[in-house]
Amino acid sequence: MSEASAAEFHEDEESRIHAASIILKLRGLGISDRGVLNAIEGVPRTLFVPKEWRHQAYADRPLPIDCGQTIAAPSVVATMTAALDLCDRHGVLEI
């Protein structure tokens, strides 16, 4: 395995661990909607934050993104999305 491949594997593994951790935290906060939890676990937050913030992508806090904006904390996104009481045919784009 090349150094680049090893680094990517480590980052992916680390992201999965952090995602699992935030899912446990969300469940502890009373978020039980499987669709919401699956979406949060399945969509890598690291894709939406600048490289210098990726180490904190799964922290339960807002993080800076481009144009002076922030990406909301996972607990906020989960709470708002769960409150929508969505069904399988719905989709969500949180801006």
N, C-alpha and C positions, 0 to 999 in steps of 0.2 A: 504494500500500500504506500503510495507516495505521501510526502508530508502534507500536501494540499488536501488529499483525500482523507488522511487521518484527522486533520483539523476540522474538515467538514463533518466527518462522522462524529467527532467529539462534540461539535456544536449542535448537531442534530440530536444526539443523545441527551445533551444537557437541556436542550429546548423541550424534549419530551418529559424530562423529569420536572422542569419548571411548570409545564402545562398541567401535569398531574397534580402538582402541589396547589396550583391556583384552583383547580377543579375541587379538590378537597376543601379549600377555604370557602369557595362559593357554596358548596353543600352545607358547610357549617353556618353560613349566613342565611340558610333557608332556601336557596335556589335549588329547585328539584326538577325543573323542566328538562327532560332528557334532550330535547332538540337544542335548547340553549346551551346546555353543558357540552353536547357533542360538537356544536359549532365552535364554541370557544376552544375546545381541545383540538379540533381538527384544522382550524385556520391559524397558521403560525403568525403570532404578533410580530415576530422578527422581520417579517416582510414589510411591515408598515412603519418601522422606526428607523431613523438613521443609524448607520453602522456604529457610531460611537455610543449609542444608547442601547444597543441590542443586548448587552449583558443585563439590562434592567427591564427587558421587554415584558417579563411576566410579574414584575413587581405590581402590587395593587395600588398603583398611583398613576396619574396622568403623566405622559412623557411628551417632550417636544417633538414636533414633526416640522415639515417645511412650512414656509410662509407665516411663521410666528404662531402656528396653531399647535394644538396638542391632541394626542390620542387619549381617549378617556380610560380611566382605570377599569380593569376587567370586571370588578364588582358593580360598577355603575352601568357598564354595557349589559351585563347579565341581568341586573335588576330591571332596567328599562325594557329589554327585549322580552323577558319573562312576563312583564306586565301587559304586553301586547296580546297575550293568549293566542299565539299563532297556531295555524294548522300546517300540514305537510305541503300544501300548495302555495303557501306564502313564502316570500323572500324578504330579507332585511338588508338595507344598506344604511349603516349608521354613519352619519356625517357630522 
